[in-house]
Structures are given as C-alpha cells and as structure tokens.
Amino acid sequence: MKIGRFRDPAGHERLGVVLGAGGVARDQDQSQSPMYRVLDLQAAATARDGKGQAPFGSMDALMRGGLAALDAAREVCAWAGREAGAGSENHAPWFQPEASVRWDLPVVPRNVIAGGMNFARHRDEVIRMNGAGQSHSDFPMGFIKLAQSMVPTRSSVARPEGVQQFDYEIEVAAVIGRAARDVKEGDALDHVFGYTIMNDLSAREWQMREMANQSILLGKNFPGFGPLGPWILTADEVPDPSALEIELRVNGEVRQQSSCADLIFGFAEMVAHWSRMGLARGDIVTSGTPEGIAFAKRPDATSFYLKPGDSVEAEVRQIGTLETRIVAAGGH
C-alpha cells in the first residue's frame, strides 16, 4: 500500500492512499500515473461505518496499530473501490486526483540517520576522485540529518547564500514502525513500517570543510536540505528491499541510476546496527546514495551542481517520485 500524509483545505492532517482507476494500486510501475487518485482514508471510513478516527487519525496512529491497522485500511480501500465502481453519488468527496494533493511529509520524523558511502559503485567513484588508499568501514557509517531540514515533495528549496557546490543525493529511506533496541539482523526488517525517498541535498563547500575537521553537520542541514516523500510504500509490498530501483533526474537528465542490490550494507544490517542506540517509531534510516553525484564529475563538476530554476526528480520505481524545485536564496 502506498500511503501518505496530506493537508485538507483547513490544514488538518489526513491520510491518503494512492489508488488506481480500479482500486488499490498494485502495479508499482504506475505510482504517479495520470489515472491515479488519492483516497481520504478517514473520510471513507467515516462514510462506511461512522468510525473514521482510530487508527486513521494520523500516520503515527496507523503505525502504532501495526498489521491490524493496515488490514483495516485495506478493507476501507476495497469498500471505497466497490462504491465508486457501483456509481455511488457519495464517493466523490473521498477521492481527489494525485496531482492536486498537497502532500505533507509522509511521517513526522524524529531522528534521521543518513547512510554514508554505502553503495559499492559510489564508493568506487569517491576512491577514483580521491586517489588510491581509501578503505571502507566494516560496519555501517552515517550521520544525522536534522528533522527540521525535512520538507515534503513539490517543495521549493533555496540554494544557500554563498554556496555554489549544491549537490543532490537520492536515497531510499526506511521508516521505523516499531521500537528497536539491540535487534538481530534476522529480525530487523520486522521493525520497518515501509520505505520512502529522501534527497540528501548537500552544500559541498561546507561539508568538505567540516569533514577536514572530523565532523559533518551544517553542510547537510541547511533549511530544506532533506526533501522526503512523496509517500510510504508499506513493507509488506517490499519483500526484497535490494530490488528497489533508483533514478535521479535534473531537468529531465538522468544523473543517478542504480538499485539497492549495490548496497554494501543492506537495510537489515543497517537497522540492526543502529538499533544499538535505540530506534523509535518514526525514526528514519537511509541507504546512502549511489554513484553519479555532481561532486564526483570530472574534469569539471561546475555545470552539474544544482542552481536556481532546476527541477529535481528523485524516483524509486516501486515507490514513486519525489519532486523538488531549486530557487535562489530569498526564494526567487
């Protein structure tokens, strides 16, 4: 199931399930097809039985409800599809075209742990860039993305004042649905509610200065540097996360293309590793980015960096497309 958070005209949080013309979307290749609609889960549940709130009042409530809540959501979707198919005049308020939805962040993030140097071919491009002799850790590496840097799909993100090396990094993000503490690798994915997309935007000038002094924070956390969305694909529809296919485009030009089969440490390994410090519902663990970043372009990366006016599409084929527009500092 593809499910996200959106805002109604009054600004209230709603849960939306991405549907195809014939009901629940099963063909993951069509995640943002013009035929797609979004079902207001709470509105449909209320119309069905007058009980629209729990567990559909928020994404947190849905995650807290576990598999039973997801089963209930599917029952509502199936009912709404039957009503629409029967020509019910009352179903229209439950649906809206996907393109018209004002999506919010798919989850209210708590802690965001971003993977680093975790795609083999990305590691190789960094080694080529920096010269021989660079080794790789024997455990997952990462850093913190601040929750306040997260913005939803179709947001405008400003290139910070004085930053020219403004880079993109598509990543798959696992959303923790159940608290995890010291879990075994074989059990780790049981704690994942689903998967979404993050673009780990980076100010390379600041990042490189920080890394030269054994830290990394500002270069990854300017306002808007964590586009996240558009929605969550629930984990039951991702039996093998390594099969997730990734592509990032800037103004329609493919810049990154890979799959999670190239991960050095898979999601089970990462979740198990980071659970040593404790993971809670709503935490996010990301994959790291594949090869193709602007910073690694040679001989001259200048033309590949993001600039005001650029349109960035970060797509995971099975999930959907996270859209971001780059604007100048000051928002123009």
FENBEL-V992050 format. One record per residue. RES is the residue in one small letter. PHI is phi in degrees with one decimal (* if undefined). BURIAL is 1 if it has 9 or more other ideal C-beta (glycine too) atoms within 8 Angstrom, else 0. D_LAST is the distance of its C-alpha to the last C-alpha in Angstrom with 1 decimal. Layout:
res=RES phi=PHI burial=BURIAL d_last=D_LAST
res=RES phi=PHI burial=BURIAL d_last=D_LAST
//
This chain:
res=m phi=* burial=1 d_last=36.5
res=k phi=-101.9 burial=1 d_last=32.7
res=i phi=-137.7 burial=1 d_last=31.6
res=g phi=-141.8 burial=1 d_last=28.4
res=r phi=-104.2 burial=1 d_last=27.1
res=f phi=-139.5 burial=1 d_last=25.2
res=r phi=-111.7 burial=1 d_last=24.7
res=d phi=-80.2 burial=0 d_last=26.7
res=p phi=-57.1 burial=0 d_last=25.5
res=a phi=-87.1 burial=0 d_last=26.9
res=g phi=89.3 burial=0 d_last=24.9
res=h phi=-83.7 burial=0 d_last=28.1
res=e phi=-68.8 burial=1 d_last=28.3
res=r phi=-131.4 burial=1 d_last=30.1
res=l phi=-102.9 burial=1 d_last=31.3
res=g phi=-119.4 burial=1 d_last=30.7
res=v phi=-101.9 burial=1 d_last=32.9
res=v phi=-78.8 burial=1 d_last=31.7
res=l phi=-119.0 burial=1 d_last=34.5
res=g phi=-93.1 burial=1 d_last=35.6
res=a phi=-59.4 burial=0 d_last=37.3
res=g phi=-107.5 burial=0 d_last=40.6
res=g phi=126.0 burial=0 d_last=39.8
res=v phi=-61.7 burial=1 d_last=38.6
res=a phi=-68.6 burial=1 d_last=36.7
res=r phi=-108.3 burial=0 d_last=39.1
res=d phi=-86.9 burial=0 d_last=37.8
res=q phi=-70.3 burial=1 d_last=35.1
res=d phi=-73.6 burial=0 d_last=34.0
res=q phi=-112.0 burial=1 d_last=32.5
res=s phi=-58.6 burial=1 d_last=30.3
res=q phi=-129.8 burial=0 d_last=27.5
res=s phi=-65.5 burial=0 d_last=29.7
res=p phi=-58.1 burial=0 d_last=29.1
res=m phi=-77.8 burial=0 d_last=32.4
res=y phi=-79.5 burial=1 d_last=31.2
res=r phi=-124.6 burial=1 d_last=31.2
res=v phi=-119.7 burial=1 d_last=30.6
res=l phi=-94.0 burial=1 d_last=33.6
res=d phi=-73.7 burial=1 d_last=33.2
res=l phi=-62.5 burial=1 d_last=35.9
res=q phi=-67.8 burial=1 d_last=36.8
res=a phi=-63.7 burial=1 d_last=37.1
res=a phi=-67.4 burial=1 d_last=39.3
res=a phi=-63.8 burial=1 d_last=41.4
res=t phi=-64.9 burial=1 d_last=42.0
res=a phi=-64.0 burial=1 d_last=43.0
res=r phi=-74.5 burial=1 d_last=45.4
res=d phi=-141.1 burial=0 d_last=47.2
res=g phi=76.2 burial=0 d_last=45.6
res=k phi=-121.4 burial=0 d_last=44.5
res=g phi=-93.8 burial=1 d_last=40.8
res=q phi=-82.4 burial=0 d_last=39.9
res=a phi=-81.7 burial=0 d_last=41.4
res=p phi=-96.5 burial=1 d_last=40.4
res=f phi=-104.7 burial=1 d_last=37.4
res=g phi=-77.2 burial=0 d_last=35.8
res=s phi=-161.9 burial=0 d_last=33.4
res=m phi=-65.5 burial=1 d_last=32.8
res=d phi=-62.5 burial=1 d_last=34.7
res=a phi=-64.7 burial=1 d_last=37.6
res=l phi=-64.3 burial=1 d_last=37.7
res=m phi=-64.1 burial=1 d_last=37.7
res=r phi=-64.0 burial=1 d_last=40.3
res=g phi=-74.9 burial=1 d_last=42.4
res=g phi=65.1 burial=1 d_last=42.7
res=l phi=-63.3 burial=0 d_last=44.4
res=a phi=-62.9 burial=0 d_last=46.0
res=a phi=-66.7 burial=1 d_last=42.6
res=l phi=-65.4 burial=1 d_last=41.3
res=d phi=-62.5 burial=0 d_last=44.6
res=a phi=-63.9 burial=1 d_last=44.2
res=a phi=-63.1 burial=1 d_last=40.6
res=r phi=-65.5 burial=1 d_last=42.1
res=e phi=-63.8 burial=0 d_last=44.8
res=v phi=-64.5 burial=1 d_last=42.4
res=c phi=-61.8 burial=1 d_last=40.5
res=a phi=-64.2 burial=1 d_last=43.7
res=w phi=-62.8 burial=1 d_last=44.9
res=a phi=-61.8 burial=1 d_last=41.7
res=g phi=-63.5 burial=1 d_last=42.0
res=r phi=-67.1 burial=0 d_last=45.6
res=e phi=-62.4 burial=1 d_last=44.8
res=a phi=-64.9 burial=1 d_last=42.2
res=g phi=-65.9 burial=0 d_last=44.6
res=a phi=-83.7 burial=0 d_last=47.3
res=g phi=80.8 burial=0 d_last=45.3
res=s phi=-58.0 burial=0 d_last=45.0
res=e phi=-75.9 burial=0 d_last=43.3
res=n phi=-94.0 burial=0 d_last=42.0
res=h phi=-81.8 burial=1 d_last=39.9
res=a phi=-55.9 burial=0 d_last=36.8
res=p phi=-64.3 burial=0 d_last=35.2
res=w phi=-83.0 burial=1 d_last=35.3
res=f phi=-113.3 burial=1 d_last=33.2
res=q phi=-151.1 burial=0 d_last=29.8
res=p phi=-61.5 burial=0 d_last=28.1
res=e phi=-56.1 burial=1 d_last=26.3
res=a phi=-64.5 burial=0 d_last=23.2
res=s phi=-95.1 burial=0 d_last=22.9
res=v phi=-76.9 burial=1 d_last=23.4
res=r phi=-93.2 burial=0 d_last=20.9
res=w phi=-68.0 burial=1 d_last=21.8
res=d phi=-101.7 burial=1 d_last=21.9
res=l phi=-56.3 burial=1 d_last=22.9
res=p phi=-65.5 burial=1 d_last=26.2
res=v phi=-149.0 burial=1 d_last=28.0
res=v phi=-77.2 burial=0 d_last=27.4
res=p phi=-73.8 burial=1 d_last=27.6
res=r phi=-98.0 burial=0 d_last=30.0
res=n phi=-110.3 burial=1 d_last=30.4
res=v phi=-117.7 burial=1 d_last=28.6
res=i phi=-103.5 burial=1 d_last=30.6
res=a phi=-95.0 burial=1 d_last=28.9
res=g phi=-70.5 burial=1 d_last=31.5
res=g phi=-129.0 burial=0 d_last=31.6
res=m phi=49.3 burial=1 d_last=33.2
res=n phi=-117.4 burial=1 d_last=34.8
res=f phi=-103.0 burial=1 d_last=34.6
res=a phi=-59.5 burial=0 d_last=37.5
res=r phi=-73.7 burial=1 d_last=35.8
res=h phi=-69.2 burial=1 d_last=32.7
res=r phi=-57.4 burial=1 d_last=35.3
res=d phi=-64.4 burial=1 d_last=36.9
res=e phi=-68.5 burial=1 d_last=33.8
res=v phi=-70.0 burial=1 d_last=33.2
res=i phi=-63.1 burial=1 d_last=36.9
res=r phi=-61.8 burial=0 d_last=36.7
res=m phi=-70.5 burial=1 d_last=33.7
res=n phi=-93.9 burial=0 d_last=35.5
res=g phi=96.4 burial=0 d_last=39.0
res=a phi=-64.9 burial=0 d_last=42.1
res=g phi=104.3 burial=0 d_last=43.3
res=q phi=-82.7 burial=0 d_last=40.5
res=s phi=-102.2 burial=0 d_last=42.1
res=h phi=-116.6 burial=0 d_last=40.7
res=s phi=-63.3 burial=0 d_last=41.4
res=d phi=-95.2 burial=0 d_last=44.1
res=f phi=-144.8 burial=0 d_last=42.1
res=p phi=-59.9 burial=1 d_last=38.5
res=m phi=-110.0 burial=0 d_last=35.9
res=g phi=-171.6 burial=1 d_last=32.7
res=f phi=-153.2 burial=1 d_last=30.4
res=i phi=-96.0 burial=1 d_last=28.6
res=k phi=-97.5 burial=1 d_last=25.1
res=l phi=-70.0 burial=0 d_last=24.4
res=a phi=-58.1 burial=1 d_last=24.3
res=q phi=-70.1 burial=0 d_last=21.4
res=s phi=-87.3 burial=1 d_last=19.2
res=m phi=-78.0 burial=1 d_last=19.9
res=v phi=-137.1 burial=1 d_last=17.5
res=p phi=-79.8 burial=1 d_last=18.7
res=t phi=-59.5 burial=1 d_last=18.2
res=r phi=66.7 burial=0 d_last=15.3
res=s phi=-87.2 burial=1 d_last=13.0
res=s phi=-98.0 burial=1 d_last=9.4
res=v phi=-119.3 burial=1 d_last=10.0
res=a phi=-83.5 burial=1 d_last=8.2
res=r phi=-71.9 burial=1 d_last=10.2
res=p phi=-60.7 burial=1 d_last=12.0
res=e phi=-56.4 burial=0 d_last=12.4
res=g phi=83.4 burial=0 d_last=15.3
res=v phi=-97.3 burial=1 d_last=15.5
res=q phi=-110.1 burial=0 d_last=16.1
res=q phi=-91.6 burial=1 d_last=18.5
res=f phi=-97.9 burial=1 d_last=16.3
res=d phi=-114.7 burial=1 d_last=18.8
res=y phi=-111.0 burial=1 d_last=19.6
res=e phi=-154.3 burial=1 d_last=22.9
res=i phi=-72.3 burial=1 d_last=24.1
res=e phi=-143.0 burial=1 d_last=26.8
res=v phi=-88.6 burial=1 d_last=29.2
res=a phi=-118.3 burial=1 d_last=29.4
res=a phi=-88.4 burial=1 d_last=32.7
res=v phi=-99.5 burial=1 d_last=32.6
res=i phi=-75.5 burial=1 d_last=35.7
res=g phi=-106.6 burial=1 d_last=37.6
res=r phi=-143.1 burial=1 d_last=40.7
res=a phi=-52.1 burial=1 d_last=41.3
res=a phi=-132.9 burial=1 d_last=42.5
res=r phi=-140.4 burial=0 d_last=44.5
res=d phi=55.3 burial=0 d_last=46.5
res=v phi=-82.2 burial=1 d_last=46.5
res=k phi=-80.7 burial=0 d_last=48.2
res=e phi=-56.3 burial=0 d_last=46.4
res=g phi=-67.9 burial=0 d_last=48.4
res=d phi=-106.0 burial=1 d_last=47.2
res=a phi=-60.9 burial=1 d_last=43.6
res=l phi=-69.9 burial=1 d_last=42.0
res=d phi=-66.0 burial=0 d_last=43.8
res=h phi=-95.0 burial=1 d_last=41.3
res=v phi=-94.8 burial=1 d_last=38.2
res=f phi=-76.2 burial=1 d_last=37.0
res=g phi=178.7 burial=1 d_last=34.8
res=y phi=-130.5 burial=1 d_last=32.1
res=t phi=-136.7 burial=1 d_last=28.3
res=i phi=-124.8 burial=1 d_last=25.6
res=m phi=-127.9 burial=1 d_last=23.4
res=n phi=-109.6 burial=1 d_last=20.9
res=d phi=-81.7 burial=1 d_last=21.6
res=l phi=-63.4 burial=1 d_last=18.4
res=s phi=-141.7 burial=1 d_last=19.6
res=a phi=-95.2 burial=1 d_last=18.7
res=r phi=-64.5 burial=1 d_last=21.9
res=e phi=-56.9 burial=1 d_last=22.2
res=w phi=-70.9 burial=1 d_last=22.7
res=q phi=-58.7 burial=1 d_last=24.6
res=m phi=-67.8 burial=1 d_last=27.1
res=r phi=-64.2 burial=1 d_last=27.6
res=e phi=-67.0 burial=1 d_last=28.4
res=m phi=-64.5 burial=1 d_last=30.6
res=a phi=-65.8 burial=0 d_last=32.5
res=n phi=-113.6 burial=0 d_last=33.4
res=q phi=63.2 burial=0 d_last=34.3
res=s phi=-150.2 burial=0 d_last=31.4
res=i phi=-156.7 burial=0 d_last=28.1
res=l phi=-153.6 burial=1 d_last=25.7
res=l phi=-60.6 burial=0 d_last=22.5
res=g phi=-61.7 burial=1 d_last=21.6
res=k phi=-113.1 burial=1 d_last=21.6
res=n phi=-135.2 burial=1 d_last=20.3
res=f phi=-61.4 burial=1 d_last=17.0
res=p phi=-54.6 burial=0 d_last=15.2
res=g phi=82.9 burial=1 d_last=14.7
res=f phi=-78.7 burial=1 d_last=16.9
res=g phi=-131.0 burial=1 d_last=19.4
res=p phi=-53.9 burial=1 d_last=18.4
res=l phi=-142.1 burial=1 d_last=21.7
res=g phi=146.2 burial=1 d_last=23.3
res=p phi=-79.1 burial=1 d_last=23.5
res=w phi=-152.0 burial=1 d_last=27.0
res=i phi=-108.3 burial=1 d_last=30.2
res=l phi=-94.6 burial=1 d_last=33.1
res=t phi=-64.9 burial=1 d_last=36.2
res=a phi=-63.5 burial=1 d_last=38.4
res=d phi=-65.6 burial=0 d_last=41.4
res=e phi=-99.9 burial=1 d_last=39.6
res=v phi=-127.4 burial=1 d_last=39.0
res=p phi=-64.3 burial=0 d_last=42.5
res=d phi=-135.7 burial=0 d_last=41.5
res=p phi=-58.3 burial=1 d_last=38.1
res=s phi=-67.4 burial=1 d_last=38.8
res=a phi=-86.2 burial=1 d_last=38.5
res=l phi=-66.1 burial=1 d_last=34.8
res=e phi=-106.5 burial=1 d_last=33.0
res=i phi=-122.9 burial=1 d_last=29.6
res=e phi=-151.8 burial=1 d_last=27.0
res=l phi=-118.6 burial=1 d_last=23.4
res=r phi=-124.6 burial=1 d_last=21.5
res=v phi=-117.6 burial=1 d_last=18.4
res=n phi=52.3 burial=0 d_last=17.6
res=g phi=86.0 burial=0 d_last=21.2
res=e phi=-87.9 burial=0 d_last=22.8
res=v phi=-70.1 burial=0 d_last=25.1
res=r phi=-110.3 burial=1 d_last=24.5
res=q phi=-130.9 burial=1 d_last=26.7
res=q phi=-153.1 burial=0 d_last=29.7
res=s phi=-165.2 burial=1 d_last=32.5
res=s phi=-148.3 burial=1 d_last=34.4
res=c phi=-71.6 burial=1 d_last=35.5
res=a phi=-65.8 burial=0 d_last=38.9
res=d phi=-89.1 burial=1 d_last=37.7
res=l phi=-65.3 burial=1 d_last=37.2
res=i phi=-76.6 burial=0 d_last=39.5
res=f phi=-115.4 burial=1 d_last=39.7
res=g phi=-75.8 burial=1 d_last=39.4
res=f phi=-63.8 burial=1 d_last=38.1
res=a phi=-61.9 burial=1 d_last=41.6
res=e phi=-65.8 burial=1 d_last=42.0
res=m phi=-66.6 burial=1 d_last=38.7
res=v phi=-62.6 burial=1 d_last=39.2
res=a phi=-61.1 burial=1 d_last=42.8
res=h phi=-63.0 burial=1 d_last=41.8
res=w phi=-73.5 burial=1 d_last=39.1
res=s phi=-68.1 burial=1 d_last=41.4
res=r phi=-58.8 burial=0 d_last=43.4
res=m phi=-99.0 burial=0 d_last=41.1
res=g phi=91.9 burial=0 d_last=40.9
res=l phi=-119.1 burial=1 d_last=38.3
res=a phi=-119.9 burial=1 d_last=37.6
res=r phi=-55.9 burial=1 d_last=36.5
res=g phi=98.6 burial=1 d_last=32.7
res=d phi=-69.0 burial=1 d_last=32.5
res=i phi=-128.6 burial=1 d_last=30.8
res=v phi=-122.6 burial=1 d_last=32.2
res=t phi=-105.5 burial=1 d_last=30.2
res=s phi=-78.1 burial=1 d_last=31.7
res=g phi=84.9 burial=1 d_last=30.0
res=t phi=-110.7 burial=1 d_last=28.3
res=p phi=-81.7 burial=1 d_last=30.1
res=e phi=-65.2 burial=1 d_last=30.2
res=g phi=113.3 burial=1 d_last=27.4
res=i phi=-63.6 burial=1 d_last=24.8
res=a phi=-61.8 burial=1 d_last=23.0
res=f phi=-57.8 burial=1 d_last=24.7
res=a phi=-92.4 burial=1 d_last=28.0
res=k phi=-69.8 burial=0 d_last=27.5
res=r phi=-133.3 burial=0 d_last=30.0
res=p phi=-85.5 burial=0 d_last=30.5
res=d phi=-136.8 burial=0 d_last=26.9
res=a phi=-86.1 burial=1 d_last=24.1
res=t phi=-51.8 burial=0 d_last=21.3
res=s phi=-72.5 burial=0 d_last=20.3
res=f phi=-91.8 burial=0 d_last=20.4
res=y phi=-69.5 burial=1 d_last=17.8
res=l phi=-71.3 burial=1 d_last=14.5
res=k phi=-140.1 burial=0 d_last=11.5
res=p phi=-54.4 burial=0 d_last=7.9
res=g phi=99.3 burial=0 d_last=8.8
res=d phi=-71.5 burial=1 d_last=12.0
res=s phi=-111.7 burial=1 d_last=13.8
res=v phi=-115.7 burial=1 d_last=16.4
res=e phi=-118.8 burial=1 d_last=19.6
res=a phi=-106.9 burial=1 d_last=22.1
res=e phi=-117.3 burial=1 d_last=25.3
res=v phi=-112.2 burial=1 d_last=28.7
res=r phi=-51.9 burial=1 d_last=30.9
res=q phi=-76.9 burial=1 d_last=33.0
res=i phi=-103.4 burial=1 d_last=30.3
res=g phi=156.1 burial=1 d_last=27.2
res=t phi=-129.8 burial=1 d_last=23.7
res=l phi=-94.0 burial=1 d_last=20.8
res=e phi=-109.5 burial=1 d_last=17.5
res=t phi=-142.1 burial=1 d_last=14.2
res=r phi=-113.1 burial=1 d_last=10.8
res=i phi=-94.0 burial=1 d_last=9.1
res=v phi=-126.5 burial=1 d_last=5.5
res=a phi=-75.5 burial=0 d_last=5.2
res=a phi=-55.5 burial=0 d_last=7.0
res=g phi=97.5 burial=0 d_last=5.9
res=g phi=89.6 burial=0 d_last=3.8
res=h phi=-114.7 burial=0 d_last=0.0
//
